[in-house]
Amino acid sequence: MVHQSENLVISAALAGAVTRKVQNEAVPYTPEEFGDEAKKCYDAGAAVVHIHARDDKGLPTSDLDIIRETVTNIKQKAPDILINLSSAISINATDRERIMPVRTFKPPLASLNTNSMNFSVANWKTGEIVLAAGNVFTNNFKTIQNFARHMQKAGTKPEMEIYDMGGLYNMLLLNKQEGMFEQPLHFQMVFGVCGGIPFTPMNFAHMLNVMPEDATWSVCGVSDQQFQAGLCAIAWGGHVRVGLEDNIKMPNGELAKGSWEQVAWAKETAEKSGRKVVQGKEAAKEFNLINESVTL
């Protein structure tokens, strides 16, 4: 059986590469907005913030100066929060642009995407692909291994983003290479992406059964699958990611006032379930992080 913890780490994905203010005004664009939202999330119970920085037009950016300013603002306002940088950036970013923030800032955590896949936006009621129907999110074995080596040099824990069973098996295969990854592995199950696997109890259970017994794991989900997956992770000893990157609403269907409101939901649900929500050094220990700081 995969590792189950008494402690619970809440991560907040503040913006992502797609969600816009026109959908929810609380989506942060500027470094100041990211800092303010990270502080609210920390105060609500989050230990980790996952960052896709934005430019002055609100578009995802690989500009290292903007990323530095964003992370600096976050750490000034929430010094104990752990930084998780995206290595996806956007569909237009080159591999070098995607991994440079990790190489430059050496965060405690960074996303490591685990397979190439269709990655679009759908109307799930009609089956219509409403955005990015031609998009393929490319993560071949050369890219994955290159990113993993740079993360190891940076002292950064790879958060393995699992969109379907193929990505999970890719990581188990590469893990056979001696020294490819620090042990134990850390997985982030991502349910409900158009092109990936949806959340169902059986899909969730299958992933858990395949993971190494000592692995740590967290879940997130798109739209209402955020709460479905989160509830199951809380019940089964895992960790939870919430935030406006994945879902702009609360369980009652109302727009979230910010990622922090979803964090508060996760904390309240966890504590009612007998789980201890941890932050700072306790959270870093829970995820087996090599370092807790960033290089600015």
C-alpha positions, 0 to 999 in steps of 0.5 A, spaced: 500 500 500 502 506 498 504 511 503 499 514 508 501 520 512 497 523 518 500 530 516 497 533 510 500 538 506 496 543 502 499 546 495 496 552 492 496 553 484 495 561 484 494 562 476 497 557 471 498 558 464 491 559 462 486 562 467 485 569 466 482 575 470 476 575 465 474 568 468 475 570 475 478 577 477 482 574 483 487 570 478 494 574 480 498 577 474 503 582 477 508 580 482 505 584 487 498 580 486 502 573 487 505 576 493 499 578 496 495 571 494 501 567 497 500 570 503 493 569 504 494 562 502 499 561 507 495 564 512 489 560 510 494 553 511 497 552 505 505 550 505 506 550 498 505 555 492 506 553 485 508 558 480 506 560 473 509 567 472 505 572 468 507 578 464 504 585 464 499 583 459 497 577 464 500 572 459 505 566 462 512 568 461 519 565 461 522 572 463 527 570 469 527 578 471 519 577 472 519 570 475 525 573 480 520 579 482 514 574 483 518 569 487 521 575 491 515 578 493 512 572 495 518 570 500 517 577 502 510 577 504 510 569 506 517 567 508 516 560 510 512 558 504 515 553 499 516 555 492 514 550 487 516 553 480 513 550 473 517 547 468 511 547 463 511 555 462 507 555 456 506 551 450 510 556 446 516 555 451 522 552 448 525 546 453 531 551 455 526 556 457 522 551 461 528 549 465 532 555 466 527 558 472 529 551 476 537 552 474 537 559 476 532 559 482 533 552 485 527 552 488 525 546 493 520 543 488 518 544 481 513 540 476 516 535 472 511 533 466 511 526 465 509 524 458 507 527 451 499 528 451 493 532 447 492 538 452 486 542 450 479 545 453 473 541 452 465 542 453 464 536 457 457 536 456 457 536 448 464 533 447 466 539 443 473 541 444 473 549 445 480 551 446 487 549 443 484 543 439 491 542 435 495 543 442 500 537 444 504 538 450 511 535 448 515 531 454 519 526 450 524 522 454 529 526 452 526 532 455 524 528 462 531 526 463 534 532 461 529 536 466 530 531 472 538 532 471 538 539 472 533 539 478 538 534 481 543 539 480 539 544 483 537 540 489 530 541 487 525 535 488 521 533 482 514 533 483 512 528 478 505 531 474 501 524 473 496 526 467 494 518 466 497 512 467 502 512 461 506 518 465 506 514 471 509 508 468 514 513 464 517 515 471 517 508 474 521 506 468 526 512 468 527 510 476 530 504 474 536 508 472 541 509 478 541 516 480 536 519 476 531 521 482 532 522 489 528 517 493 523 517 495 519 519 489 513 525 489 507 524 485 502 529 483 496 526 480 492 531 475 485 529 474 480 532 469 485 535 463 482 534 456 487 529 454 488 526 460 485 521 465 478 523 469 477 522 476 474 516 478 475 512 485 477 506 480 482 511 477 485 514 483 485 507 486 489 504 480 494 510 481 495 508 488 496 501 487 502 502 482 506 507 485 512 505 490 510 504 497 514 509 500 512 515 495 509 521 497 503 523 493 498 529 492 492 530 488 489 536 484 483 536 479 480 540 474 473 544 475 469 540 480 474 534 480 478 538 484 474 537 490 472 530 488 479 528 488 481 532 494 476 529 499 479 522 497 486 524 498 484 527 505 481 520 507 486 516 504 492 519 507 495 523 501 496 531 500 492 536 496 493 541 491 487 547 490 488 553 487 485 558 481 490 554 476 485 548 476 478 551 478 475 558 479 469 556 483 468 553 490 464 547 491 457 551 491 458 553 484 460 560 486 467 564 484 472 563 489 474 569 492 482 567 491 486 561 491 486 562 499 478 560 499 480 553 496 486 552 501 481 554 507 476 549 505 482 544 504 484 545 511 477 545 514 476 538 511 482 535 513 482 537 520 474 535 520 477 528 518 483 528 523 489 530 519 494 535 521 495 540 516 503 542 516 507 548 514 514 550 513 519 545 516 514 540 517 511 540 510 518 540 507 520 534 511 513 531 509 515 531 502 523 529 503 525 536 500 533 537 500 532 545 501 527 549 503 529 556 500 530 559 493 536 563 490 534 570 488 
